[in-house]
Amino acid sequence: MRTKLIGAGLAATLLLTACGGSTESSNEGSSEGATLVVYTNSNSDGKGDWLEAQAEQAGFNLEIVGLGGGDLTNRIIAEGGNPVADVVFGLNNMYFEQIKAEDLLEPYTPEWSADVDESLGDGETFWPIVQQGIVLAYNTAAVPEAEAPADWTDLWADDRFKGRYESVSTLAGATQQIVMAGILTRYRDDSGDLGISDEGWEQVRGYFENGSKAVEGEDLFARMAAGSVDMGQMTISGIPAREEQYGVTAGVMAPEDGVPYAVEQVGIIKGTDKKEEVERFINWFGSGEVQGDFAAEFASLPANQKALEKTDPEVLTSYEAIPPQELDWLFIRDNISQWVEKIELEYMP
């Protein structure tokens, strides 16, 4: 699937304590005003606090539960027979396809459906809200643009970059898994181990053997500012705030094959008894006005074309300069769990 940005000239693909969940009953058949349990992997960097404050002003009561994309998806599936969450957002196509395959999403059509390219979601059970490019960012003070890596594989194939890039210490999150998937799918081989050729698995080995393992609780940009590493993977939207916070000017690698794009989606958990309130929340949250405010606050790229007018022109320019990578999300969906297990057992230090 290829992500399409309407109106910006871009074609592209992309703590946990739950209390009182969907078992809370509504009064006389109406759930308006009920507390919604919101599962998300997109509440970091102040996003969760911003959403709670804005939602409260709009008359919503939210209980936000945050976790990494892979772990959150597994939790939703595990709770399938007795759901806790009412609504989930932030997970990308790969994760929503897994949840959908378990028949855990309620079909619906948001009021703003005509304002997004529904092919970015599935046009039935999950709908696009934010597009995120996942890139390799590098410290331009240490790596001049002319000397920067041209592709992910350069990091471990070129001696100049060995030990200078941050490699992940976990595969629980969406960003980490998508980068791995973006590398592995280049080496698809239906007769290979888990659909990947031996050469593909050697790329994964090289990635972990030649990187500097991420330090828990230490931001990539903090490490770049200290000179511990010079580059690492992250979402585009997270770069501006970190540049300002750590005094690092970042460059972004633009591989010829493109970078993975994660399209964050929103969907209703099947079994919620607050469906009316969830739909009201989604109609508000995914609207052009709210997504425009969100884009302005967090330098993100909205899927809603009506929100683009509030999007920072520099953000649009940044996305237009980065080619998308073609990804087969169904192939990834069917294999990602086994890929993660193999990587954790055989390659991660």
N, C-alpha and C positions, 0 to 999 in steps of 0.2 A: 504494500500500500504506500502511496505517496501523499504526503501532506500538502495541502494547497492553501496558500495565504491569499485570501481574496482582497484585492484592492491595493496590494503592496508590491506587486510584480514578483512574488516569490512562489516557487513551487517547492514543496518540501514534504516529507513523510509525516516528524514529531516536533518506658514512660507509660506504659499502657495500663490504665486502670479503668475499666468500663463499669459504670454504675447505672442502675435504673435504665434499662434499654427499652427494647421494643415491647416489653411486656406491660408497659404502662398503658392503661386503657384510656380512651378518649371519652368525653362526656356527651351523651346523647347523639352518638354517631359523628360528632365533629371533633377534629383534632387540633383546631386552630388554637395557637397559644401554647400547645404542649411542648415540652422540652424534647428536642431532637438530638439523638446520639449520632454524631457525625464522625465517621471513620475517614482518615486522610493520611497520606504520606507527604502532604504539602503544607505543613504548618510551621516549618522552621523559618528562621530569619525574620521573625515578627509577623508572618502571614496569619498564623492562627489567632494572635491577639488582635490584629487588624480586623479579621473576619468577625470575631466575636463582638467587637465594639460596633462595627457597622451593622451587623445583624440585629443587635439589641436596639439600635436606633430605629431600625425598620420594623421592630415588633416581633423579632424571633428570639427564642431561647435555645441556645446551642450548648451541647456538651461535646467538646472536640476531643477525640482520642487519636493520637498520632503514633505512627510506627513506620518503619521502612516498608517499601512497596512489596517485597517478597513475603515478609513476615505478616504484613497486613492482609495480603491475599490469602495466605494459608489460614489465618484466623477466621476470615469470613467464610471460607469453605468449611472449616471445622465447626463453625457455629450454624451451619446450614439448617439443621433441624430445629434450632432454637435461637434465632437471630437476636443479637444485642443491638446492632446498629440499625438506624433507619435509612441513612443515606451515606454514600461513599463518593468522595471526589479526590482527584489528584493522581490516581492510578492511570497508567497508560493502557493502550490497546492490548498489549501482551497480557497484562494482568486481568483486564476486564474480559478478555476472551476466555481466560481460565474460569472466572467466576460465572460467566454466561454458560459455559459448557456444563456447569453443575446445576444449571437452572435456578440460579439464586438472585436473578434480577427481575424487577417488575417492568414490563413494557410501558412506555409513556412517550408523549411528545410535548416538549416544552414550548411555551409561547414564543420563544425566540428561535425556533427551529429553522425558520426561513432565513435567518441572519447568519447562519453558519453553513459550511460545506458539510453536509451530513455524512459524506463518504469518509470524513476524518474519524467518525465513530462507526456505529452500525446502523444508525437511523431507526433504532427500535428500542434498545434497552440502555444504551450509553451514548452520551452526547459530548462533543468537544467543548472545552472551555479555554484552555491555555496550551500554546505550543512552546516546547522547550527544546532548543538545540543543545546537545551534549558534546562538549568540545574539550580539546586539550588547550589549557591556558598556560602561558609561559611568561616569566619575568623578563621584560625586554631589557632591563639593566644587565642581566646575566646572559641573555640569549638574544642577540640582535636579530631582527626579522630575516635578514639575508642568511643567517646561520640556523634558523629554526628548523625543526623536523618537518618534513612534508607529509608524513603519514604515521599512523600509530606504530606500524611495524619498524619504523626507523628507530624507535626508542630502544629496542633491544638488538636490532641488527647493526646499528651504527655505534661504534665505540665511543663517539663523542657524547652520547646521551646516556650511556649506561651508568646507573647509580644516581642520575640527576633528576629522574622523574619519580613522582610518588605513585606507588602501586597500592591497590586497595588491600585492606586488612579484613574486609568482610564482603560477602555477596548478598547481604540481606536487603539492600536497597535497590530501587529502580535504576538509578544512574549506573551503579556498578554492573548490574546484570545486563543492561542494554549495551554498554560498551563491550562487554564480553561477547554478547550476541552479535554485535556489529562486526567484530573480528572473525568469529567462528563462521558466520554465514557466508563469508567470502570463500570458504573452503568446503562448501557443501559437497558431500559425496554420499549418495544413498547407500553405498556398500561399505562405508566407513563406520567407525565406532560412533554410535549415536548420530549418524548422518553427517559426520565430519571426517575429512581425510586426515591421515597421519600428519601431513604438513600443517594442517590447521591446529592440531593439538600441540605441535611443536611451537607454534606462535604463542600459545597460552603459557607453555613452559618458559619460553624466553621472556615473556612479560613479567612473570613473577621472579625469575632468577636474576634479573638485571635491574629491578626497580628498588626504590627505597620505601619500605613498608610504611603505610600511613600510621600516624601516631594517634591513638584514641584521645579525643578531646582537644586535639591541636589542629587548627584550621590550616588548609593547604596554603593560604596566602600568608599566614603567620610563619610557616616553614620557609616560604619563598623569601619573605622579608628578612629572615634570619640567615638565609643562605644554605639551609639544610637540603633543600631541593630547589630546582629551577622551574619545574613544570608539573602539571597534574590535571586530571579530568574534573569537570564540573559543568553545571548548566550555565548557559550564557547569562541568564537573568541574575545570577548571583555575583557576577563579576564587578559591576559598577560600585556596589556598596563595599565590597572587599578592597577594591582599589583605594577607595577613600579611607577606609578604616586602617589599612596596613601600609599605605603609602607606596604601593606597588603598581606600576603601570604594566598592564598585561597585554600580550599579543595573543592571537587565537589561530591555531593551526586550521588550515582548510584543505583537507585531503582531496585528491582528484576523485576518489570514490564517494566523497561526501562524508558527513558526520550523521550519527543517528539522531533523529528527532523523536522526542516523546510527546505525544499529544495527550495532555491530561484531560480526563473525562469525568463525568458525573453520572451517577445512576441511583436508582431506588432499590433498596434491599427487599427482596421478596419476603413477605411475612410481617412487615411493619404494620402496626395498626394505626399509624399516623400518616397514611398515604396522602391525604388531603393537605396536611401541613407541609409534608415533604415537597409536594408539587409546588405549593406556594413559595417555598424557600428556593427551589431550583429556578422557578420563573424569575425570582428576584436576583439570585446570585449570578445566573448566566446572562442576564440582560446586558445590553450595550452600555448602559450607564454604569452599572456596578463593575463590569469587567473593564471598562475604560478607566475607572478610578483605581482598580487593582493594577492595571498595566502601568498607570502613571506612578503609582506608589512603589512598585517592585520591578520596574524595567522589564516587564514580561511582554510576550506577544500573544494577544487575545485571538481566539478563534472567531469571535463575534465581530463581523465586519463593521458594525456600528460603533464598536469600541476603538477602532483604529485611529479615529481622529484625536483621541486622548493619548495615544501611544507616542512615546519619545521618538522623534525622527531618527535619532542616532541608533536607537534600538532596531528600528526597521532597516536602516542601512546595514547594521551589523548582520542581521539575518539574511539580507539579500546577498551579502558577500560570501556567505557560507553555503556551499552546495549540499543538498540532501543526499542521504544514502538510501538506496532502495532496500527495503526490508520486507521479508515475507513473514508477517506477524503470526499467521497460523502455523507455519513451520516452527517459528520460535516458541509459540505457545505450547506446541506438542512436545518440545524437547528441553525447554529451559530448566525445568526442575532437575532433570537427569544431568544436564550440563553442569549446573551448579554443584550437584552432589559430586560429580567426577572431579571438578576443579578443586573443591574443598578437600577431597580425600587425596588427590594425586599431585596437585601443583602448588597449592597455597602453603607458604612457609608457616 
